[in-house]
Amino acid sequence: MRHLVGRYIEVVTDLPASDVVDELPNVFDLAVDQLCDYFEVPRSRVDGWRINVYVMRRPERFQQLGMWSDDLPDFQFGFHRGNECWVHDQPSDYYRRHLVLHEGVHAFMYRFLGGAGPAWYREGIADMLATHAWGNGELRINQIPSDKRDAQDWGRIKVIREAVDVGQAMTIEQVMELSSRRFYDVDAYAWSWALCAFLDGHPSWQPAFRNLKFAAAQRAQEFNGRLLEKLRTGPSVEEAWQLYLSELDYGYRVADDVIWYEPPK
């Protein structure tokens, strides 16, 4: 086991030393700074906070060493609980980083927002903020990859495109109704990511979406109702959503393809 220590994270891993593994603490530390900006959390509040992330090639070794709880579910990629996160090693460096960031977003939100909302928002916003660009020691979170080769094994856009091509695009309310059980299936992550990316990138609904951070501790019915009330004001959000799905591709930005609408105060 190797212990890689950053300001906000300690990575425990059975992976051999390499630049792409050993830089994970620095990547997460840079992400925390940007998460503070996105969620409007004062940096003074995160002083002294740290999470433990177990990046595992052989999970049984972590079980033997007491770095595993017997009541953990059978997860395929990653899992978060409190200030601990477990991440299975991945074939690509990008997706390994993505999962560390994704689980770290969960830990950040529960610690500093008091919750993370219903399943679609919890998983969608973690996936949105974990989708990143990394190079030359610089990190940018909340980035739709410009090229499929920049985000190997991520695959969210592929899921959406295949569904749209056969006429099986989900509506906004269908995405919002996804239960936690559905997130054993990667398709649920793709749809929740797409909805969060759409609302966060669309100038008409970005303010309402970003204000959801103040409702992160609410029950799903209240949380979703609050958002739907805002979305139903003004132009057809469902029409804009379906247009977005039809155009979605690597490098696509929602704001490049919309008519500005400012909801009434």
GUFI-191219 format. One record per residue (C-alpha): residue in three letters; x, y, z. Coordinates in nm, 2 decimals, always signed. Example, Ala and Ser with C-alpha at 12.3 -4.5 7.8 and 13.67 -1.06 7.14 Angstrom:
# GUFI-191219
<doza = ALA	x = +1.23	y = -0.45	z = +0.78>
<doza = SER	x = +1.37	y = -0.11	z = +0.71>
This chain:
# GUFI-191219
<doza = MET	x = +0.00	y = +0.00	z = +0.00>
<doza = ARG	x = +0.12	y = +0.35	z = -0.08>
<doza = HIS	x = -0.01	y = +0.66	z = +0.09>
<doza = LEU	x = -0.02	y = +0.98	z = -0.13>
<doza = VAL	x = -0.10	y = +1.29	z = +0.08>
<doza = GLY	x = -0.24	y = +1.62	z = -0.04>
<doza = ARG	x = -0.39	y = +1.91	z = +0.14>
<doza = TYR	x = -0.75	y = +1.78	z = +0.12>
<doza = ILE	x = -0.70	y = +1.42	z = +0.04>
<doza = GLU	x = -0.50	y = +1.11	z = +0.13>
<doza = VAL	x = -0.50	y = +0.85	z = -0.15>
<doza = VAL	x = -0.43	y = +0.49	z = -0.04>
<doza = THR	x = -0.35	y = +0.27	z = -0.33>
<doza = ASP	x = -0.20	y = -0.07	z = -0.43>
<doza = LEU	x = -0.12	y = +0.07	z = -0.78>
<doza = PRO	x = +0.25	y = +0.10	z = -0.86>
<doza = ALA	x = +0.42	y = +0.44	z = -0.86>
<doza = SER	x = +0.36	y = +0.65	z = -1.18>
<doza = ASP	x = +0.31	y = +1.01	z = -1.26>
<doza = VAL	x = -0.06	y = +0.97	z = -1.34>
<doza = VAL	x = -0.14	y = +0.80	z = -1.01>
<doza = ASP	x = +0.10	y = +1.00	z = -0.79>
<doza = GLU	x = -0.05	y = +1.33	z = -0.91>
<doza = LEU	x = -0.40	y = +1.25	z = -0.79>
<doza = PRO	x = -0.37	y = +1.44	z = -0.46>
<doza = ASN	x = -0.26	y = +1.75	z = -0.65>
<doza = VAL	x = -0.55	y = +1.71	z = -0.89>
<doza = PHE	x = -0.80	y = +1.69	z = -0.61>
<doza = ASP	x = -0.65	y = +1.98	z = -0.42>
<doza = LEU	x = -0.69	y = +2.20	z = -0.73>
<doza = ALA	x = -1.05	y = +2.08	z = -0.77>
<doza = VAL	x = -1.14	y = +2.18	z = -0.42>
<doza = ASP	x = -1.04	y = +2.53	z = -0.49>
<doza = GLN	x = -1.28	y = +2.54	z = -0.79>
<doza = LEU	x = -1.56	y = +2.36	z = -0.59>
<doza = CYS	x = -1.54	y = +2.64	z = -0.34>
<doza = ASP	x = -1.60	y = +2.89	z = -0.62>
<doza = TYR	x = -1.88	y = +2.69	z = -0.78>
<doza = PHE	x = -2.07	y = +2.63	z = -0.46>
<doza = GLU	x = -1.98	y = +2.96	z = -0.30>
<doza = VAL	x = -1.82	y = +2.80	z = +0.00>
<doza = PRO	x = -1.56	y = +3.02	z = +0.18>
<doza = ARG	x = -1.21	y = +2.87	z = +0.16>
<doza = SER	x = -1.18	y = +2.92	z = +0.53>
<doza = ARG	x = -1.44	y = +2.65	z = +0.58>
<doza = VAL	x = -1.24	y = +2.38	z = +0.41>
<doza = ASP	x = -0.93	y = +2.44	z = +0.61>
<doza = GLY	x = -0.84	y = +2.12	z = +0.79>
<doza = TRP	x = -1.09	y = +1.91	z = +0.59>
<doza = ARG	x = -0.95	y = +1.59	z = +0.43>
<doza = ILE	x = -1.09	y = +1.28	z = +0.27>
<doza = ASN	x = -0.95	y = +0.93	z = +0.24>
<doza = VAL	x = -0.97	y = +0.78	z = -0.11>
<doza = TYR	x = -0.89	y = +0.41	z = -0.17>
<doza = VAL	x = -0.79	y = +0.35	z = -0.53>
<doza = MET	x = -0.80	y = -0.02	z = -0.57>
<doza = ARG	x = -0.66	y = -0.27	z = -0.81>
<doza = ARG	x = -0.72	y = -0.56	z = -0.58>
<doza = PRO	x = -1.01	y = -0.48	z = -0.34>
<doza = GLU	x = -0.95	y = -0.79	z = -0.13>
<doza = ARG	x = -0.62	y = -0.64	z = +0.00>
<doza = PHE	x = -0.81	y = -0.34	z = +0.13>
<doza = GLN	x = -1.06	y = -0.57	z = +0.30>
<doza = GLN	x = -0.78	y = -0.76	z = +0.47>
<doza = LEU	x = -0.62	y = -0.44	z = +0.60>
<doza = GLY	x = -0.94	y = -0.30	z = +0.74>
<doza = MET	x = -0.99	y = -0.03	z = +0.47>
<doza = TRP	x = -1.32	y = -0.17	z = +0.38>
<doza = SER	x = -1.66	y = -0.19	z = +0.55>
<doza = ASP	x = -1.85	y = -0.51	z = +0.52>
<doza = ASP	x = -2.17	y = -0.33	z = +0.46>
<doza = LEU	x = -2.05	y = -0.15	z = +0.14>
<doza = PRO	x = -2.27	y = -0.22	z = -0.16>
<doza = ASP	x = -2.15	y = -0.41	z = -0.46>
<doza = PHE	x = -2.04	y = -0.10	z = -0.67>
<doza = GLN	x = -1.89	y = -0.11	z = -1.01>
<doza = PHE	x = -1.69	y = +0.21	z = -1.02>
<doza = GLY	x = -1.68	y = +0.41	z = -0.70>
<doza = PHE	x = -1.86	y = +0.47	z = -0.38>
<doza = HIS	x = -1.86	y = +0.75	z = -0.12>
<doza = ARG	x = -1.95	y = +0.75	z = +0.25>
<doza = GLY	x = -1.87	y = +1.04	z = +0.48>
<doza = ASN	x = -1.51	y = +1.13	z = +0.43>
<doza = GLU	x = -1.41	y = +0.80	z = +0.27>
<doza = CYS	x = -1.43	y = +0.70	z = -0.09>
<doza = TRP	x = -1.35	y = +0.38	z = -0.27>
<doza = VAL	x = -1.26	y = +0.37	z = -0.64>
<doza = HIS	x = -1.19	y = +0.07	z = -0.85>
<doza = ASP	x = -0.89	y = +0.11	z = -1.08>
<doza = GLN	x = -0.98	y = +0.19	z = -1.44>
<doza = PRO	x = -0.82	y = +0.11	z = -1.78>
<doza = SER	x = -0.77	y = +0.48	z = -1.86>
<doza = ASP	x = -0.59	y = +0.75	z = -1.67>
<doza = TYR	x = -0.88	y = +1.00	z = -1.75>
<doza = TYR	x = -1.15	y = +0.78	z = -1.60>
<doza = ARG	x = -0.95	y = +0.70	z = -1.29>
<doza = ARG	x = -0.91	y = +1.08	z = -1.23>
<doza = HIS	x = -1.27	y = +1.13	z = -1.31>
<doza = LEU	x = -1.39	y = +0.88	z = -1.05>
<doza = VAL	x = -1.17	y = +1.03	z = -0.78>
<doza = LEU	x = -1.31	y = +1.37	z = -0.85>
<doza = HIS	x = -1.67	y = +1.24	z = -0.88>
<doza = GLU	x = -1.66	y = +1.07	z = -0.54>
<doza = GLY	x = -1.47	y = +1.37	z = -0.39>
<doza = VAL	x = -1.76	y = +1.60	z = -0.51>
<doza = HIS	x = -2.00	y = +1.39	z = -0.31>
<doza = ALA	x = -1.78	y = +1.42	z = +0.00>
<doza = PHE	x = -1.75	y = +1.80	z = -0.05>
<doza = MET	x = -2.13	y = +1.85	z = -0.09>
<doza = TYR	x = -2.23	y = +1.64	z = +0.21>
<doza = ARG	x = -1.98	y = +1.81	z = +0.42>
<doza = PHE	x = -2.03	y = +2.17	z = +0.32>
<doza = LEU	x = -2.39	y = +2.18	z = +0.18>
<doza = GLY	x = -2.54	y = +1.93	z = +0.42>
<doza = GLY	x = -2.66	y = +1.70	z = +0.14>
<doza = ALA	x = -2.66	y = +1.64	z = -0.23>
<doza = GLY	x = -3.02	y = +1.64	z = -0.34>
<doza = PRO	x = -3.21	y = +1.36	z = -0.52>
<doza = ALA	x = -3.03	y = +1.09	z = -0.71>
<doza = TRP	x = -3.03	y = +1.26	z = -1.05>
<doza = TYR	x = -2.88	y = +1.58	z = -0.91>
<doza = ARG	x = -2.64	y = +1.41	z = -0.67>
<doza = GLU	x = -2.49	y = +1.19	z = -0.94>
<doza = GLY	x = -2.54	y = +1.43	z = -1.23>
<doza = ILE	x = -2.36	y = +1.73	z = -1.07>
<doza = ALA	x = -2.08	y = +1.51	z = -0.94>
<doza = ASP	x = -2.03	y = +1.37	z = -1.29>
<doza = MET	x = -2.06	y = +1.72	z = -1.44>
<doza = LEU	x = -1.80	y = +1.88	z = -1.21>
<doza = ALA	x = -1.57	y = +1.57	z = -1.24>
<doza = THR	x = -1.56	y = +1.60	z = -1.62>
<doza = HIS	x = -1.24	y = +1.78	z = -1.65>
<doza = ALA	x = -0.94	y = +1.90	z = -1.85>
<doza = TRP	x = -0.60	y = +1.83	z = -1.71>
<doza = GLY	x = -0.25	y = +1.91	z = -1.84>
<doza = ASN	x = +0.07	y = +2.08	z = -1.75>
<doza = GLY	x = -0.03	y = +2.09	z = -1.39>
<doza = GLU	x = -0.35	y = +2.28	z = -1.46>
<doza = LEU	x = -0.70	y = +2.15	z = -1.39>
<doza = ARG	x = -1.03	y = +2.28	z = -1.52>
<doza = ILE	x = -1.35	y = +2.10	z = -1.39>
<doza = ASN	x = -1.69	y = +2.11	z = -1.55>
<doza = GLN	x = -1.56	y = +2.07	z = -1.90>
<doza = ILE	x = -1.73	y = +1.89	z = -2.18>
<doza = PRO	x = -1.44	y = +1.71	z = -2.35>
<doza = SER	x = -1.35	y = +1.85	z = -2.69>
<doza = ASP	x = -1.26	y = +1.51	z = -2.83>
<doza = LYS	x = -1.36	y = +1.15	z = -2.74>
<doza = ARG	x = -0.99	y = +1.07	z = -2.71>
<doza = ASP	x = -0.95	y = +1.33	z = -2.43>
<doza = ALA	x = -1.20	y = +1.13	z = -2.21>
<doza = GLN	x = -1.14	y = +0.76	z = -2.26>
<doza = ASP	x = -1.39	y = +0.52	z = -2.10>
<doza = TRP	x = -1.62	y = +0.81	z = -1.99>
<doza = GLY	x = -1.88	y = +0.73	z = -2.26>
<doza = ARG	x = -2.17	y = +0.96	z = -2.15>
<doza = ILE	x = -2.22	y = +1.12	z = -2.49>
<doza = LYS	x = -2.22	y = +0.78	z = -2.66>
<doza = VAL	x = -2.51	y = +0.66	z = -2.44>
<doza = ILE	x = -2.71	y = +0.98	z = -2.51>
<doza = ARG	x = -2.65	y = +0.97	z = -2.89>
<doza = GLU	x = -2.75	y = +0.60	z = -2.92>
<doza = ALA	x = -3.08	y = +0.66	z = -2.73>
<doza = VAL	x = -3.16	y = +0.97	z = -2.94>
<doza = ASP	x = -3.09	y = +0.79	z = -3.26>
<doza = VAL	x = -3.35	y = +0.52	z = -3.18>
<doza = GLY	x = -3.61	y = +0.77	z = -3.05>
<doza = GLN	x = -3.56	y = +0.68	z = -2.68>
<doza = ALA	x = -3.45	y = +1.02	z = -2.54>
<doza = MET	x = -3.57	y = +1.08	z = -2.19>
<doza = THR	x = -3.77	y = +1.38	z = -2.09>
<doza = ILE	x = -3.65	y = +1.61	z = -1.81>
<doza = GLU	x = -3.91	y = +1.48	z = -1.56>
<doza = GLN	x = -3.81	y = +1.12	z = -1.65>
<doza = VAL	x = -3.45	y = +1.20	z = -1.56>
<doza = MET	x = -3.55	y = +1.37	z = -1.24>
<doza = GLU	x = -3.75	y = +1.05	z = -1.14>
<doza = LEU	x = -3.44	y = +0.82	z = -1.16>
<doza = SER	x = -3.41	y = +0.63	z = -0.84>
<doza = SER	x = -3.09	y = +0.56	z = -0.66>
<doza = ARG	x = -3.12	y = +0.19	z = -0.77>
<doza = ARG	x = -3.09	y = +0.30	z = -1.13>
<doza = PHE	x = -2.74	y = +0.42	z = -1.07>
<doza = TYR	x = -2.60	y = +0.07	z = -1.09>
<doza = ASP	x = -2.64	y = +0.13	z = -1.46>
<doza = VAL	x = -2.41	y = +0.36	z = -1.64>
<doza = ASP	x = -2.70	y = +0.49	z = -1.85>
<doza = ALA	x = -2.84	y = +0.67	z = -1.55>
<doza = TYR	x = -2.52	y = +0.86	z = -1.50>
<doza = ALA	x = -2.52	y = +0.97	z = -1.86>
<doza = TRP	x = -2.87	y = +1.11	z = -1.84>
<doza = SER	x = -2.82	y = +1.28	z = -1.51>
<doza = TRP	x = -2.49	y = +1.43	z = -1.63>
<doza = ALA	x = -2.66	y = +1.55	z = -1.95>
<doza = LEU	x = -2.94	y = +1.72	z = -1.76>
<doza = CYS	x = -2.71	y = +1.89	z = -1.52>
<doza = ALA	x = -2.48	y = +2.01	z = -1.80>
<doza = PHE	x = -2.78	y = +2.14	z = -1.99>
<doza = LEU	x = -2.92	y = +2.34	z = -1.70>
<doza = ASP	x = -2.59	y = +2.46	z = -1.59>
<doza = GLY	x = -2.49	y = +2.57	z = -1.94>
<doza = HIS	x = -2.82	y = +2.73	z = -2.05>
<doza = PRO	x = -2.83	y = +3.10	z = -1.97>
<doza = SER	x = -3.21	y = +3.09	z = -1.92>
<doza = TRP	x = -3.20	y = +2.83	z = -1.64>
<doza = GLN	x = -2.85	y = +2.84	z = -1.50>
<doza = PRO	x = -2.94	y = +3.07	z = -1.21>
<doza = ALA	x = -3.22	y = +2.84	z = -1.09>
<doza = PHE	x = -3.00	y = +2.54	z = -1.13>
<doza = ARG	x = -2.71	y = +2.69	z = -0.94>
<doza = ASN	x = -2.94	y = +2.80	z = -0.66>
<doza = LEU	x = -3.02	y = +2.44	z = -0.60>
<doza = LYS	x = -2.71	y = +2.42	z = -0.38>
<doza = PHE	x = -2.92	y = +2.60	z = -0.11>
<doza = ALA	x = -3.17	y = +2.31	z = -0.13>
<doza = ALA	x = -2.92	y = +2.02	z = -0.12>
<doza = ALA	x = -3.06	y = +1.90	z = +0.21>
<doza = GLN	x = -3.42	y = +1.89	z = +0.10>
<doza = ARG	x = -3.62	y = +1.58	z = +0.02>
<doza = ALA	x = -3.65	y = +1.49	z = -0.35>
<doza = GLN	x = -4.02	y = +1.60	z = -0.39>
<doza = GLU	x = -3.95	y = +1.95	z = -0.25>
<doza = PHE	x = -3.62	y = +1.98	z = -0.44>
<doza = ASN	x = -3.76	y = +1.87	z = -0.78>
<doza = GLY	x = -4.08	y = +2.08	z = -0.73>
<doza = ARG	x = -3.87	y = +2.39	z = -0.66>
<doza = LEU	x = -3.68	y = +2.35	z = -0.98>
<doza = LEU	x = -3.97	y = +2.25	z = -1.20>
<doza = GLU	x = -4.16	y = +2.57	z = -1.09>
<doza = LYS	x = -3.86	y = +2.77	z = -1.22>
<doza = LEU	x = -3.82	y = +2.57	z = -1.54>
<doza = ARG	x = -4.19	y = +2.62	z = -1.64>
<doza = THR	x = -4.15	y = +3.00	z = -1.64>
<doza = GLY	x = -4.08	y = +3.14	z = -1.99>
<doza = PRO	x = -3.99	y = +2.94	z = -2.30>
<doza = SER	x = -4.04	y = +2.57	z = -2.33>
<doza = VAL	x = -3.76	y = +2.40	z = -2.14>
<doza = GLU	x = -3.85	y = +2.06	z = -2.27>
<doza = GLU	x = -3.82	y = +2.18	z = -2.63>
<doza = ALA	x = -3.48	y = +2.33	z = -2.55>
<doza = TRP	x = -3.38	y = +2.01	z = -2.38>
<doza = GLN	x = -3.47	y = +1.79	z = -2.68>
<doza = LEU	x = -3.29	y = +2.03	z = -2.91>
<doza = TYR	x = -2.98	y = +2.00	z = -2.69>
<doza = LEU	x = -2.99	y = +1.62	z = -2.70>
<doza = SER	x = -3.01	y = +1.62	z = -3.07>
<doza = GLU	x = -2.70	y = +1.85	z = -3.10>
<doza = LEU	x = -2.50	y = +1.70	z = -2.81>
<doza = ASP	x = -2.15	y = +1.60	z = -2.91>
<doza = TYR	x = -1.79	y = +1.64	z = -2.79>
<doza = GLY	x = -1.70	y = +2.01	z = -2.76>
<doza = TYR	x = -2.06	y = +2.12	z = -2.77>
<doza = ARG	x = -2.16	y = +2.42	z = -2.55>
<doza = VAL	x = -2.53	y = +2.48	z = -2.47>
<doza = ALA	x = -2.48	y = +2.86	z = -2.46>
<doza = ASP	x = -2.36	y = +2.86	z = -2.82>
<doza = ASP	x = -2.69	y = +2.74	z = -2.95>
<doza = VAL	x = -2.97	y = +2.91	z = -2.75>
<doza = ILE	x = -3.17	y = +3.23	z = -2.75>
<doza = TRP	x = -3.12	y = +3.43	z = -2.43>
<doza = TYR	x = -3.41	y = +3.44	z = -2.20>
<doza = GLU	x = -3.41	y = +3.61	z = -1.86>
<doza = PRO	x = -3.68	y = +3.49	z = -1.63>
<doza = PRO	x = -3.87	y = +3.75	z = -1.44>
<doza = LYS	x = -3.75	y = +3.83	z = -1.09>
